[in-house]
Amino acid sequence: MSSESVRAFSGRDADELTIDRLSRDELVMDDVRISPDQLEQQAQVAEQHANPQLAANFRRAAELALMSEADVMALYESLRPHRATAEELEALAVTLEGVPAPLCAALVREAAAVYARRGLLR
Amino acid sequence: MTDQRVGRIRFMDQQRVNLDGFAHEDVDLGLIAMASPHDPDPSLRVEDGRVVEMDGRPVDDFDALDALIATHGIDLSVADEAMSLDDVAFARLFVDPAVPRAEIVRLVAGTTPAKLAKVVTLLRPAELTLAMTKLRARRTPSNQAHVTNRLDDPLLLAADAATAAAYGFREVETTVPVLADAPSNAVAVTVGAAIASPGVLVQCSVEEAMELEMGIRGLVSYAETVSLYGTESVFVDGDDTPYSKAILAAGYASRGVKMRVSSGAGAEVLMGGAEQCSMLYLESRCVSLARAMGVQGVQNGGIDGASVAASVPRGVRELMAENVMVMARNLEACTGNDALMSESDVRRTSRTLPILLAGSDYVCSGFGSIQRYDNMFGPSQWNAEDLDDWLAMQRDWGVDGGLRTAQPEEVGRVRREAAEACRDVYRYLGLADFTDDHVDRAVDAVGSKDLAVDGVEPDPMVVLGAAQAIRSSGLGSLEVAKALLECGYEAAAGRVLDMLAARVHGDHLQTAAIFDESMRVLSLVTDPNDYAGPGTGYEPSEERQAEIDGIRQARGVEDLRKDQALEADGSFRVLGPAAQGSDPREVVIGVSPGVGRNVWQTLSGLSVIDALGELLAGLEEEGCVARVVRVNGSLDLGMVGLTAARLSGSGIGIGLQGKGTALIHRRDLPPLANLELYSMAPVITRDLYRLLGTNAGRHAKGATPVPARNPYTDEAIEARYHTSVIALVALERACVDRSLGNEDVEVVR
């Protein structure tokens, strides 16, 4: 949405994603991956359009953008029902804080409390 | 005998609508569309900025859905105002054009699930249509297609994806009968869509974890099969919780992949977990949850459970109310019309029509653009055989249902290019080799059954091998773009790259985003719906309106003139002015002004010469003397016949119009009376013209002929021929010239 240049996860300017560079094998996956900064930009746009929840999702996404594919998938798996104990979820939250991914850590803790009450822990 | 139902009832029992299941309401099973007596009364109590009671349930009893909704989903700054608003007054805001969308969105953000369900229950069908017109997020409507086949055949998938894109679908959803084939399907559909159009979003609907993996790898550009359910027990049966789904949503966004969740009536009933609540209330919980989780959109309106909702009273109304709740919560609405909900063409049209008229972010969340048997989601509400119907409905109402006519040459061209590109890419990437014959078959195939050679279908191991190679090599869309480029498909390569570049910007992550064909993002942000009554809101551009109006079957006078000219020959020769005959055996056949000049073929397909030939033969059999006269002064059949009768020595005449209608007239009758009339030109056969000739001869001789019965048809004969009739009349009208009088004509056969 902004007029200034948009950078990919790799730091490459989005305007550099051209067929020429593709043909010279200069583009890698991180050149077509969104950056946390850009997700924050989108969060602000969502906020301005009456959807703070969508903004919050983009901010959690900005944290996940720092993580590997495998770690994102493992996080999802841990939150499925009966996958993790209360201790495991707390350990996960601590790990997330270290990423740093404090918003995702907060969501995990919130889930852990609900899971404990609703019998959804392992 | 007495037990036997009468024929009228037996006949009705055989109609297709009676293949549908209709259920009595059963509250215990949740078989109730709206307003179950067990739906909670709306309530919201807040203490110290924290929800302590929602819809009658105290915080300590909150299930996982309640907990996430209460913590994240309700705007407490407007909750008091919204919850205390009278339900009827609230419902009126939905339809009042003077109340802007933003005001509804503001208030609804403060409502609980039970409150919103209660308010939309008050909306009648026409009011739902108006509410949808006003509340959908994006101004420009759109549509989504299913592209799948029984064999997961990549070449056919590519050709069909290209076809869907050519018809205007801006999202294409594929899935697999064999899970492991998924990466191959994603690549094939991506290639096919890119051949036909820039900016087509592609998804491959499979199990959650695999779908996420493909999204992260860039093999798909959006995801939709992220299911929500209205009760905790069903949610957990589906192996997820609201929290795991919330993380999944963030996971997609973290890689710049658009996603929406999927819910809709009937799922809880089918899984035996409706907890005596109405479908609308449970769906209201799903929609509230979707907003609370922070996803941009919802696919609902029944989906797989649409026929469950449709089995109970007001069920179809409930399906539309679900969509309106999504829009009111400021989310993208992908409005069902997905799984086939009835065997009856009338019922399925009835279910979809109000949404088509209102316009939606996606009118269908899965128009089956392929054969029903090839739809691996199951047959859709609308399928390949309905594409022309859809285009005609858009044109009839002057509305944008997201589709456009693809010209036959264009469909042929993009199918060939897509199948060849897919073959070349698979070969280049070392995934599989396909023969030229396989390409040819995929291009021409109506469906996957047409791919078989001597009854043998393509080897399924080829697709499986390709899919495994994609997965194990970590191949993604960058490699697909490169392969397209290396194989000489530069435009398509650029389009795949553009979709990847779009992820870096993330503008398409905003609510209700699609790309137009110039790669502009149309969304709540860039293309907000601004409907505020007549004269406002979405109106197709002139160019778009021309697409909607210009279906390929439309014809005009010039088309007909050309068709008629193809049949022209030199068999009519004017002899001179027609005089009054005196032979009592004479019968004059009057023809209308265009016959043998610019009109040569009747509506039945018979040439005017053949029709005349039969009339002449019939007269000859009765021993009459026939004369053909062109009546130049009138194209009215009665006047043509009466003129012929007055010129005839016997006082009996036959009138024949170019379109094929014919009658017998007598000189002392008024113009609009006649002895026998064939009015149904399209179904008049040679035998009937012969009989008309014979009967005219008998009238001339004073005998009493057996009148011919007009042929009967139950087809929509007027719909089929009226455009031709109007054009034929225009051609004949151009030949009317009173000054030429009546001319004797010789017909050389």
Interface residues (C-beta under 8 A of the other chain):
Chain A: M1 V6 R7 A8 F9 A14 L17 T18 I19 L22 S23 D25 L27 V28 M29 D31 V32 R33 I34 S35 Q38 L39 Q41 Q42 V45 A46 H49 A50 N51 P52 Q53 L54 A55 A56 N57 F58 R60 A61 A62 E63 L64 A65 M67 E69 V72 M73 L75 Y76 E77 L79 R80 P81 C104 L107 V108 E110 A111 V114 Y115 R118 L120
Chain B: F62 D63 A64 A67 L68 T71 H72 G73 D75 A102 V105 R106 A109 E208 A209 L212 E213 I216 R217 G218 E232 V236 D239 D240 T241 Y243 S244 A246 I247 L248 A249 A250 G251 Y252 A253 S254 R255 G256 R291 A292 M293 G294 V295 Q296 N330 G476 S477 L478 A481 K482 L485 E490 A493 G494 L497 L500 A501 R503 V504 H505 G506 D507 L509 Q510 T511 L524 V525
